[in-house]
Amino acid sequence: MPPRPGLSAQRWQEMREAAIDFLDQFGEEAVALGWTATDLFDVHPTVGVIRVDYCGGLMINVHRVAAIGDTWIPYGIQTFRQDRPGRPVGIPVCMINW
């Protein structure tokens, strides 16, 4: 079941697979660099991924992560910045019961 609203079942499956791939490849490094569940898996508590400004690094894209830095995750031509000033904090997607 996708964390609705804002995601189709197919897109959720693609994001989930990309997130599992990230954890397999970069999980230990992400922890060592200080990344948290909030940084990676946040969504808006009531409107989900529709509010992309609330989304964590793995909730904005279906692309596989190729590298990770202490404050950034690149996705092809996009980069998620953990240290973006004024970034609102949501709740990790796994804690939502829609």
Secondary structure, 3 states (H helix, E strand, C coil): CCCCCCCCHHHHHHHHHHHHHHHHHHHHHHHHHCCCHHHHHEEECCCECCCHHHCCCCCCCCCCCCCCCCCEEEECCEEEECCCCCCCCCEEHHHCCC
